[in-house]
Amino acid sequence: MITYYDDRSVQVTSTAVRVDGRSYSLAEITMVWHRRGSRSWRVLVGRGALGAALAGPLVAAVLGIGLAVWLHRSPTVTIAIVGASVLVGLAVGPVADFLFEHLDRSYARGSRHLEIWARWRGQPVRLLQTGDALRFGQIYRAVQRAMEHTQPVRPAARR
């Protein structure tokens, strides 16, 4: 038996697909397809919030420098305002790596619900529904590979 994919809730082997305790024999699956749901606004708003968190300190620094020039104060006050603005702008540095990592994970997970369907014993059955695009791709490809290896080999056409 070959295992193509295995995690705590899904296992794809050369004999069956097991999802959340239910087992579907590959010999009884005749077709596999997938569906994409609509976009999740929650995910898109989260990405926007991460972008704003990245841009916020930089915008504050630029506004602070603009304020310092606009006020026409003494050089000491202007330098203090510009210095404080630059420090606020530099604050994004240590936080940027953390925020970019979360933004990258957000794109890896995707913004849609994805479903894997199969025709099992003549009936359409939803095998899996997930919002994690990376995991979905791994499972869907594993099911495809398992199905390819279980199909009988057709003899070559004679000439």
Buried (B, 14 or more C-beta within 10 A) or exposed (E): EEEBBEEEEBBBBEBBBBBEEEEBEBEEBEEBEBEEEEEBEEBEEBBEEBEEBBEBBBEBBEEBBEBBEEEEBEEEEBEEBBEBBEEBBEBBEEEBEEBEEEBEEBEEBBBBBBBBBBBBEEEEBEBBBBBBBEBBBBBBEBBEBBBEEBEEEEEEEEE
